[in-house]
Amino acid sequence: MAVVVGGQRAGVVLMRYDLPEADAFTQTYWDAAAQGRLLVRRCRTCGRAHHYPREFCPHCWSEDVDWEPACGRAALYTWSVVHRNDLPPFGARTPYVAAVVDLAEGPRMMTEVVECGDGSRLRAGAQLEVAFRDGMPVFRPVR
């Protein structure tokens, strides 16, 4: 979702597309991220973790799920180096690496890989660790 920042300037609303709008359910997730903690949801019925946060288990449909701290480790599943993006603030960040990672807890997560240069040295399975930028979880190569 877009968030208005900076109000209006000459009748133009400046929008940001990189910051989600928390709702009553996801507020716990975003509050933890703002504190530098990554959370996943785990089902008490089937035992599987999932991400993105949902009020039910996408594997067995149970509503008996709870928040759990993630360890912050992941393996790179796939990625793409983005060279052009006209939406603010992404244009100022190009090139950047959009990615899908496999969290150590099991779920896949869409994210960005940072601190990886131009991305040419990334490889499938590369070990990553969570970092946070403006309250958003991103990943970087393990140091």
C-alpha positions in Angstrom: 0.0 0.0 0.0 1.2 3.5 -0.6 1.8 5.9 2.2 1.7 9.7 1.8 4.9 11.4 2.8 5.8 15.0 2.7 2.2 16.1 2.2 1.5 17.9 -1.0 3.8 20.1 -3.1 2.4 22.1 -5.9 -0.8 19.9 -5.9 1.2 16.7 -6.2 1.0 14.0 -3.5 4.3 12.3 -2.9 3.7 8.6 -2.4 6.0 5.9 -1.1 5.5 2.3 -2.2 8.1 0.6 0.0 6.4 1.0 3.4 3.3 -1.2 4.1 0.4 0.0 6.0 0.0 -2.1 9.2 -3.4 -3.2 10.3 -4.6 -4.5 13.7 -3.4 -8.0 12.9 0.0 -7.2 11.3 0.9 -4.5 13.8 2.7 -7.0 16.0 4.9 -8.0 13.0 5.8 -4.4 12.1 6.4 -3.4 15.7 8.9 -6.2 16.0 10.6 -5.3 12.7 10.9 -1.7 13.9 12.8 -3.1 16.9 15.1 -5.2 14.7 13.3 -8.6 15.2 11.9 -10.8 12.5 8.7 -12.8 13.3 7.0 -15.7 11.6 3.8 -17.5 12.4 3.8 -21.1 13.5 0.8 -23.4 13.5 0.2 -25.4 16.7 -1.8 -28.0 14.8 0.6 -29.1 12.1 3.8 -27.4 13.4 4.6 -25.6 10.2 5.8 -22.0 10.1 4.5 -19.6 7.4 5.2 -16.1 6.1 3.5 -13.6 5.3 1.6 -13.2 8.5 -1.9 -14.7 8.4 -4.5 -15.4 11.0 -4.8 -19.1 9.8 -2.3 -21.7 8.7 -2.1 -21.9 4.9 -1.1 -25.6 5.2 -3.9 -27.1 7.3 -6.2 -24.1 7.7 -6.1 -24.2 11.5 -6.6 -20.9 13.3 -4.4 -22.1 16.1 -1.3 -20.1 15.1 1.1 -17.9 17.1 4.0 -15.5 16.6 7.5 -16.9 16.9 10.9 -15.1 16.6 12.8 -16.2 13.5 16.5 -16.8 13.8 17.2 -14.4 11.0 19.1 -16.8 8.7 18.0 -17.6 5.1 19.2 -19.1 1.9 18.8 -17.2 -1.4 16.2 -19.0 -3.6 16.0 -16.6 -6.5 16.7 -13.0 -7.3 16.6 -10.3 -10.0 18.7 -7.1 -10.3 16.4 -4.2 -10.9 17.9 -1.5 -13.0 14.8 0.7 -13.5 11.8 1.5 -11.3 9.8 4.7 -11.5 8.1 4.4 -8.2 9.5 6.4 -5.3 11.8 5.7 -3.6 13.0 2.7 -5.7 14.3 4.8 -8.6 16.9 6.4 -6.3 18.0 2.9 -5.1 18.6 1.3 -8.6 20.2 -1.0 -9.2 18.9 -3.1 -6.3 18.3 -6.9 -5.8 14.7 -8.1 -5.4 14.8 -11.6 -4.0 12.9 -14.6 -2.6 14.7 -16.3 0.3 14.1 -19.6 2.2 14.0 -18.7 5.9 15.7 -21.2 8.2 12.2 -21.9 9.7 10.9 -23.1 6.4 8.8 -20.4 4.7 9.8 -18.4 1.6 9.8 -14.6 1.9 10.0 -11.9 -0.7 12.7 -9.3 0.3 15.6 -7.3 -0.9 19.3 -8.3 -0.7 21.5 -5.5 0.4 25.3 -5.1 0.8 25.9 -7.4 -2.2 27.5 -4.9 -4.7 25.9 -5.2 -8.1 24.5 -8.7 -7.3 26.8 -10.5 -9.8 28.4 -12.6 -7.2 25.1 -13.9 -5.7 24.4 -17.6 -6.1 21.4 -19.8 -5.4 21.7 -21.1 -1.9 23.9 -18.3 -0.7 23.6 -17.9 3.1 22.0 -14.6 4.2 21.2 -12.9 7.4 18.4 -10.4 8.2 19.1 -6.7 8.5 16.5 -3.9 8.8 16.1 -0.7 6.9 13.4 1.8 8.0 11.7 -1.0 9.9 11.6 -3.3 6.9 13.4 -6.7 7.0 16.0 -7.0 4.2 18.8 -9.6 3.9 22.5 -9.4 3.3 25.2 -12.0 2.8 26.4 -13.6 6.0 29.6 -11.8 7.1 
